């Protein structure tokens, strides 16, 4: 059976280990260890940020579509990627919005049926404040036992090719080690919810040890 990494490489997403450009991350083998249990299930998944710069976009959605043949797949981006619905059919739905806007995120959730997701993967702007707003707004929409995956987080002192967000790593470290949410972009109510509902956090380096992908387990 084809692996997630093989599909990532087939569809030219930087989640694969053979992505031919500088920004290769190779997260796919990591993700498969968490997600393969759902491969044949009718899961719901959401990816935030699906339009890769200087490309046609939608590469990872094509990957998920083939890897999860029975899944309902939802995509969110500030760039119009509605073409994915036409290309891939009824199992794929797209919403155009700003990940820094709670209103847009809530509107997307309503449009997508107001049902929680087995996992959410956030691969948007990589700006710290966007990552915080998106996490606080979207984490309640993850099912119990599911995952919130936060891609491309930089750690202070480690070189990275592109956008830096060291403050996000510090936020994750404090949440992981002390179960404390500390962010000016997250309300007290949101912080309490997160602290009560995070079961475990795994921090995984990318293939070049430049970025980390964060796997947040939901209680």
KASUL-V530051 format. One record per backbone hydrogen bond with DSSP energy under -0.5 kcal/mol. NH is the residue of the N-H (numbers start at 1). CO is the residue of the C=O. E is the energy in kcal/mol with one decimal. If there is no record, write none. Layout:
{{NH | CO | E} {NH | CO | E}}
This chain:
{{7 | 3 | -1.8} {8 | 4 | -2.5} {9 | 5 | -2.4} {10 | 6 | -2.1} {11 | 7 | -2.4} {12 | 9 | -0.9} {13 | 8 | -2.4} {16 | 13 | -2.0} {19 | 16 | -0.6} {24 | 21 | -1.4} {25 | 14 | -2.5} {26 | 14 | -1.4} {26 | 16 | -1.1} {28 | 15 | -3.2} {30 | 27 | -0.8} {31 | 27 | -2.4} {32 | 28 | -2.4} {33 | 29 | -1.0} {33 | 30 | -0.7} {34 | 30 | -0.8} {34 | 31 | -1.0} {35 | 31 | -2.7} {36 | 32 | -2.0} {38 | 35 | -2.0} {39 | 36 | -1.8} {41 | 38 | -1.8} {43 | 41 | -1.6} {45 | 72 | -2.2} {46 | 119 | -1.8} {47 | 74 | -2.4} {48 | 121 | -2.8} {49 | 47 | -0.6} {49 | 76 | -3.3} {52 | 50 | -0.9} {55 | 52 | -1.1} {58 | 50 | -3.8} {62 | 58 | -2.0} {63 | 59 | -1.7} {64 | 60 | -2.9} {65 | 61 | -2.4} {66 | 62 | -1.7} {67 | 63 | -2.5} {68 | 64 | -2.9} {69 | 67 | -0.7} {71 | 68 | -1.3} {72 | 43 | -3.0} {73 | 71 | -0.6} {73 | 91 | -3.5} {74 | 45 | -2.7} {75 | 93 | -2.6} {76 | 47 | -2.0} {77 | 95 | -1.6} {81 | 79 | -0.5} {84 | 81 | -2.2} {85 | 82 | -1.6} {86 | 82 | -0.9} {87 | 83 | -2.7} {88 | 84 | -2.7} {89 | 85 | -1.8} {92 | 89 | -1.8} {93 | 73 | -2.4} {95 | 75 | -2.3} {97 | 77 | -1.8} {97 | 95 | -0.6} {99 | 97 | -0.5} {101 | 98 | -2.0} {102 | 100 | -0.6} {105 | 101 | -2.3} {106 | 102 | -2.8} {107 | 103 | -2.2} {108 | 104 | -2.4} {109 | 105 | -2.2} {110 | 106 | -2.1} {111 | 107 | -2.6} {112 | 108 | -2.5} {113 | 110 | -1.6} {114 | 109 | -2.9} {117 | 141 | -3.0} {118 | 44 | -2.6} {119 | 44 | -1.1} {120 | 147 | -2.1} {121 | 46 | -2.8} {122 | 120 | -0.5} {122 | 149 | -3.3} {123 | 48 | -3.5} {123 | 121 | -0.7} {131 | 127 | -2.5} {132 | 128 | -2.3} {133 | 129 | -2.4} {134 | 130 | -2.6} {135 | 131 | -2.1} {136 | 132 | -2.5} {137 | 133 | -2.2} {138 | 134 | -2.8} {139 | 135 | -2.5} {141 | 138 | -2.1} {142 | 139 | -1.8} {143 | 117 | -3.1} {145 | 218 | -1.5} {146 | 143 | -2.2} {147 | 118 | -1.6} {148 | 216 | -2.4} {149 | 120 | -3.3} {149 | 147 | -0.5} {150 | 148 | -0.5} {150 | 214 | -2.5} {151 | 122 | -2.1} {151 | 149 | -0.6} {153 | 212 | -2.6} {158 | 155 | -2.0} {159 | 157 | -0.5} {168 | 165 | -1.7} {169 | 154 | -0.5} {169 | 165 | -1.1} {170 | 166 | -2.1} {171 | 167 | -2.1} {172 | 168 | -2.6} {173 | 169 | -2.7} {174 | 170 | -2.0} {175 | 171 | -2.1} {176 | 172 | -3.0} {177 | 173 | -2.6} {178 | 174 | -2.3} {179 | 174 | -0.5} {179 | 175 | -1.2} {180 | 174 | -1.0} {182 | 180 | -0.6} {186 | 183 | -1.3} {191 | 187 | -2.8} {192 | 188 | -2.4} {193 | 189 | -1.9} {194 | 190 | -2.4} {195 | 191 | -2.6} {196 | 192 | -1.7} {197 | 193 | -1.0} {197 | 194 | -0.9} {198 | 194 | -1.3} {199 | 197 | -0.6} {199 | 217 | -2.7} {200 | 217 | -0.8} {202 | 215 | -2.6} {204 | 202 | -0.6} {204 | 213 | -2.5} {206 | 211 | -2.7} {207 | 25 | -3.3} {209 | 206 | -1.7} {212 | 153 | -2.1} {213 | 204 | -2.9} {214 | 150 | -2.8} {215 | 202 | -2.9} {215 | 213 | -0.5} {216 | 148 | -2.7} {216 | 214 | -0.7} {217 | 200 | -3.1} {217 | 215 | -0.6} {218 | 146 | -2.6} {219 | 197 | -2.6}}
